[in-house]
Amino acid sequence: MQKLKQCPFCGGEAEYRQYGNEHVGVTKSSVICRSCATQQVHKWKKYKYDLEFIRQKTVDGWNRRVRD
């Protein structure tokens, strides 16, 4: 599992959130900053993707935005 980088705007800690589960499907996943509430949201067709794929794509999207 890949670690979330800090928020690109305030440097705050980021948190992964997932709406749904393996039984009903995932309709949305996001990463949100706990300090300034900046978030990146991904919407999914709940029947198409597995949970690890969704988590990885969401985390990858967030981490690409952060400057090293």
Backbone bond lengths (Angstrom), bond angles and torsions (degrees), N, CA, C in turn:
res aa  C-N    CA-C-N  psi(-1)  N-CA   C-N-CA  omega(-1)  CA-C   N-CA-C  phi
1 M - - - 1.454 - - 1.532 108.85 -
2 Q 1.301 116.34 132.78 1.449 122.75 -178.89 1.523 110.62 -83.00
3 K 1.327 116.63 140.13 1.463 121.94 -179.59 1.535 110.38 -81.82
4 L 1.324 116.26 142.44 1.458 121.40 177.27 1.521 110.35 -75.81
5 K 1.320 116.09 136.52 1.460 120.76 174.90 1.526 108.84 -81.91
6 Q 1.321 115.85 166.80 1.463 121.08 179.51 1.520 110.91 -68.76
7 C 1.327 115.43 164.09 1.462 121.92 178.00 1.529 109.99 -60.75
8 P 1.346 117.84 134.11 1.465 120.30 179.89 1.525 113.44 -72.44
9 F 1.321 117.42 -13.95 1.456 120.38 -177.06 1.525 113.45 -97.80
10 C 1.339 117.14 -44.50 1.464 119.60 -176.46 1.522 113.81 -118.82
11 G 1.336 117.59 -10.19 1.457 120.85 -179.12 1.516 113.35 81.85
12 G 1.334 117.51 9.20 1.459 122.37 -178.27 1.516 112.96 -73.74
13 E 1.318 115.64 169.12 1.462 122.73 179.44 1.528 110.13 -75.93
14 A 1.329 116.16 138.24 1.462 121.72 -179.27 1.523 110.51 -102.55
15 E 1.333 114.78 154.00 1.465 121.69 -178.25 1.524 109.42 -134.72
16 Y 1.334 117.12 135.98 1.464 122.97 177.12 1.530 109.11 -87.49
17 R 1.329 116.60 136.31 1.468 121.70 176.10 1.515 109.19 -131.22
18 Q 1.315 115.19 143.75 1.467 121.65 -178.90 1.524 108.61 -133.44
19 Y 1.308 116.68 134.95 1.457 121.90 -178.47 1.521 108.48 -111.47
20 G 1.317 116.11 105.57 1.453 122.63 -175.78 1.519 109.43 121.23
21 N 1.335 116.62 -174.55 1.461 121.48 178.21 1.517 109.34 -155.98
22 E 1.340 116.08 -173.78 1.465 119.36 -176.64 1.526 113.17 -68.79
23 H 1.324 118.30 -17.33 1.464 121.41 -179.32 1.531 112.68 -86.29
24 V 1.324 116.56 -42.23 1.467 119.82 -178.09 1.523 112.38 -102.30
25 G 1.333 117.59 -9.99 1.458 122.10 -177.78 1.514 111.07 91.59
26 V 1.306 115.98 159.40 1.455 122.10 179.03 1.521 107.96 -101.40
27 T 1.315 116.84 125.56 1.454 120.62 179.23 1.517 112.45 -100.76
28 K 1.351 116.58 -23.27 1.459 120.16 -178.31 1.517 108.89 -156.19
29 S 1.328 116.44 143.96 1.459 121.78 172.05 1.520 106.98 -136.23
30 S 1.327 116.20 152.74 1.460 119.20 -178.77 1.519 110.44 -153.94
31 V 1.332 113.87 161.97 1.456 122.17 168.52 1.509 104.89 -120.76
32 I 1.328 115.95 131.78 1.458 121.16 -177.16 1.522 109.75 -130.29
33 C 1.327 116.10 142.02 1.458 121.80 176.72 1.527 108.41 -80.79
34 R 1.316 116.55 130.64 1.468 120.75 -179.88 1.524 112.59 -72.76
35 S 1.337 117.78 -18.22 1.463 120.72 -178.27 1.529 113.14 -91.36
36 C 1.336 116.43 -54.56 1.470 119.08 -173.76 1.525 113.44 -108.65
37 A 1.327 118.28 -1.06 1.463 124.69 176.70 1.528 114.35 67.89
38 T 1.333 118.32 16.79 1.460 120.64 171.63 1.519 107.43 -63.28
39 Q 1.329 116.77 138.30 1.448 118.02 179.17 1.516 112.29 -142.23
40 Q 1.308 114.09 155.65 1.452 122.41 173.99 1.521 106.22 -122.15
41 V 1.321 116.53 123.56 1.466 121.94 -173.75 1.524 109.71 -114.55
42 H 1.329 115.06 139.40 1.463 122.69 173.53 1.525 107.48 -122.95
43 K 1.322 116.65 131.41 1.467 120.94 176.26 1.523 108.25 -105.50
44 W 1.349 115.77 143.00 1.454 121.84 -173.51 1.525 110.98 -130.21
45 K 1.316 115.53 149.91 1.464 119.86 167.41 1.508 105.22 -79.56
46 K 1.300 117.65 116.52 1.460 121.84 -166.79 1.525 115.59 -60.54
47 Y 1.290 119.62 -18.31 1.451 120.65 -177.36 1.528 113.08 -95.60
48 K 1.326 119.90 -5.47 1.457 121.11 -169.61 1.521 116.54 -94.47
49 Y 1.318 120.35 -29.18 1.457 121.34 -168.00 1.516 112.47 -124.33
50 D 1.329 116.46 150.81 1.456 119.39 174.97 1.537 109.68 -86.32
51 L 1.319 116.74 164.30 1.461 122.29 -172.40 1.526 112.90 -64.85
52 E 1.321 118.23 -39.32 1.472 120.43 -179.78 1.525 111.02 -67.66
53 F 1.332 117.21 -38.27 1.468 121.09 176.74 1.522 110.19 -61.21
54 I 1.323 117.07 -45.35 1.465 121.83 -179.56 1.520 110.53 -62.22
55 R 1.330 117.32 -47.46 1.463 120.89 179.59 1.525 110.72 -60.29
56 Q 1.322 117.37 -45.97 1.458 121.07 -177.44 1.525 111.73 -63.21
57 K 1.318 117.85 -44.58 1.469 121.07 179.80 1.532 111.64 -64.61
58 T 1.331 117.10 -38.27 1.460 120.96 179.80 1.528 110.71 -67.55
59 V 1.326 116.65 -46.54 1.463 121.39 179.33 1.529 110.75 -64.57
60 D 1.318 117.68 -42.10 1.471 121.10 177.66 1.529 111.16 -58.85
61 G 1.322 116.78 -43.36 1.462 121.11 179.13 1.519 112.14 -61.50
62 W 1.313 117.12 -43.47 1.477 121.48 178.49 1.523 110.51 -65.48
63 N 1.311 117.17 -46.87 1.459 120.86 -175.88 1.521 113.34 -67.34
64 R 1.324 118.42 -25.62 1.476 120.81 176.59 1.514 111.92 -68.34
65 R 1.322 117.71 -24.74 1.464 121.23 -177.40 1.527 113.06 -79.67
66 V 1.312 117.66 -18.06 1.458 121.70 -173.77 1.524 110.39 -87.08
67 R 1.334 115.81 132.87 1.464 120.36 175.72 1.520 108.97 -79.66
68 D 1.320 117.66 138.81 1.482 121.29 177.04 1.518 110.65 -83.74
